[in-house]
Amino acid sequence: MSKTNKTLLEDLFFNGFATKEISLLEGKINVVIRSLAAKDQLVIEQGLSTLKGSTAYVLHTYSLNLLSHTVIKYGKEEFKDSVEALKYIETLPGAVIDYLVKAQTGFEKEIAKLYTGEEIDAAFFETASTERDLKQSQQDSTLDPATASAS
């Protein structure tokens, strides 16, 4: 089930995050991911700042931490927090981790596209304001009262 742009924006504005359902194995496993909150991104980056190891190790650690903060349901497993999610996600095969990271990153890009003024206007207002409409409105409000009453 795909959410509309308006629904995603409403989730972001009213809940502080948006969610998306991903199907694995032709619908046999459903995964629900959420957008990454700024505070969670900071926690992940802080954890990586002192991490030592190969590039692959750092990247894999980042992937696990990213998913622990963004996967809220995997199949029948629902996670109450990132610690619980991490314990489960660490047991998944690397290919599944890679697929979920790609899906989550794509979801973040989808959300980033929605955070433009035009998309927000289009989702929450019937017509998006244009610069021309704004100028026309300003001209209408500055008409000389004598001219306005003559019409």
C-alpha positions as CSV (number, residue, x, y, z in Angstrom):
1,M,0.0,0.0,0.0
2,S,1.5,3.3,-1.1
3,K,0.9,6.5,0.7
4,T,0.1,9.7,-1.1
5,N,2.4,12.7,-0.9
6,K,-0.3,14.5,1.1
7,T,-0.4,11.6,3.7
8,L,3.4,11.5,3.9
9,L,3.5,15.3,4.5
10,E,0.7,15.1,7.1
11,D,2.6,12.4,8.9
12,L,5.8,14.4,8.9
13,F,4.1,17.6,10.1
14,F,1.8,16.1,12.7
15,N,3.7,13.1,13.9
16,G,7.3,14.2,13.3
17,F,8.0,11.2,11.1
18,A,6.5,9.2,8.2
19,T,6.2,5.4,7.7
20,K,6.3,3.2,4.7
21,E,5.6,-0.5,4.3
22,I,8.0,-2.6,2.2
23,S,7.3,-6.1,1.0
24,L,10.0,-8.8,0.9
25,L,9.7,-12.2,-0.8
26,E,6.6,-11.2,-2.8
27,G,4.7,-10.1,0.3
28,K,5.7,-13.0,2.6
29,I,7.5,-10.6,4.9
30,N,6.3,-7.0,5.4
31,V,8.6,-4.5,6.9
32,V,7.5,-1.0,8.2
33,I,10.2,1.6,8.2
34,R,10.0,5.2,9.4
35,S,11.8,8.4,8.4
36,L,14.9,9.1,10.4
37,A,14.6,11.8,13.1
38,A,17.3,14.4,13.5
39,K,18.1,13.3,17.1
40,D,18.5,9.7,15.9
41,Q,20.9,10.7,13.1
42,L,23.0,12.5,15.8
43,V,23.0,9.4,18.0
44,I,24.2,7.3,15.1
45,E,26.9,9.8,14.0
46,Q,28.1,10.2,17.6
47,G,28.5,6.4,17.9
48,L,30.5,6.3,14.7
49,S,32.8,9.2,15.6
50,T,34.8,7.0,18.0
51,L,34.5,3.8,16.0
52,K,37.7,2.2,14.7
53,G,38.0,-0.5,12.1
54,S,37.9,-1.0,8.4
55,T,35.7,1.0,6.1
56,A,33.5,-2.1,5.6
57,Y,33.1,-2.5,9.4
58,V,32.2,1.2,9.9
59,L,29.7,1.0,7.0
60,H,28.1,-2.1,8.3
61,T,27.8,-0.6,11.8
62,Y,26.2,2.5,10.4
63,S,23.7,0.3,8.4
64,L,22.8,-1.6,11.5
65,N,22.4,1.5,13.6
66,L,20.4,3.2,10.9
67,L,18.0,0.3,10.6
68,S,17.7,0.0,14.4
69,H,16.3,3.5,14.5
70,T,14.1,3.2,11.4
71,V,12.7,-0.3,11.2
72,I,9.6,-0.5,13.5
73,K,8.2,-3.8,12.3
74,Y,9.8,-6.8,10.6
75,G,7.3,-9.5,9.7
76,K,5.4,-10.3,13.0
77,E,8.2,-8.7,15.1
78,E,7.3,-5.1,16.4
79,F,10.1,-3.2,18.1
80,K,9.4,-0.9,21.0
81,D,12.8,0.9,20.7
82,S,16.1,0.9,18.8
83,V,17.8,-1.5,21.2
84,E,15.2,-4.2,20.7
85,A,15.3,-3.6,16.9
86,L,19.1,-3.8,16.8
87,K,19.1,-7.2,18.6
88,Y,16.8,-8.5,16.0
89,I,18.3,-6.8,12.9
90,E,21.8,-8.1,13.8
91,T,20.5,-11.6,13.1
92,L,19.5,-10.9,9.6
93,P,21.6,-11.8,6.6
94,G,23.8,-9.1,5.0
95,A,21.8,-9.1,1.8
96,V,18.6,-8.3,3.7
97,I,20.4,-5.5,5.6
98,D,21.7,-4.0,2.3
99,Y,18.2,-4.2,0.8
100,L,16.6,-2.5,3.8
101,V,19.2,0.2,3.8
102,K,18.6,0.9,0.2
103,A,14.8,1.0,0.7
104,Q,15.2,3.3,3.7
105,T,17.6,5.6,1.9
106,G,15.2,5.8,-1.0
107,F,12.4,6.7,1.4
108,E,14.4,9.5,2.8
109,K,15.0,10.8,-0.7
110,E,11.3,10.6,-1.4
111,I,10.6,12.6,1.7
112,A,13.3,15.2,0.9
113,K,11.5,15.9,-2.5
114,L,8.3,16.6,-0.6
115,Y,9.9,19.3,1.6
116,T,9.7,21.9,-1.2
117,G,7.4,24.8,-0.9
118,E,5.6,23.8,-4.0
119,E,4.9,20.3,-2.8
120,I,3.7,21.6,0.6
121,D,1.4,24.1,-1.0
122,A,0.1,21.5,-3.5
123,A,-0.7,19.1,-0.7
124,F,-2.2,21.5,1.9
125,F,-3.7,24.2,-0.3
126,E,-5.9,23.9,-3.4
127,T,-3.6,25.9,-5.6
128,A,0.1,26.7,-5.0
129,S,0.9,30.3,-4.7
130,T,2.9,31.8,-7.4
131,E,5.0,34.9,-7.5
132,R,2.6,36.4,-10.1
133,D,-0.4,35.8,-7.8
134,L,1.4,37.4,-4.9
135,K,2.3,40.5,-7.0
136,Q,-1.3,40.7,-8.2
137,S,-2.6,40.5,-4.7
138,Q,-0.2,43.2,-3.5
139,Q,-1.3,45.5,-6.4
140,D,-5.0,44.9,-5.6
141,S,-4.4,45.9,-2.0
142,T,-2.6,49.1,-2.8
143,L,-5.2,50.5,-5.2
144,D,-6.2,54.1,-4.6
145,P,-9.5,54.1,-2.7
146,A,-10.9,56.7,-5.1
147,T,-10.1,54.5,-8.0
148,A,-11.4,51.4,-6.3
149,S,-14.8,53.0,-5.5
150,A,-15.2,54.3,-9.1
151,S,-15.2,50.8,-10.5
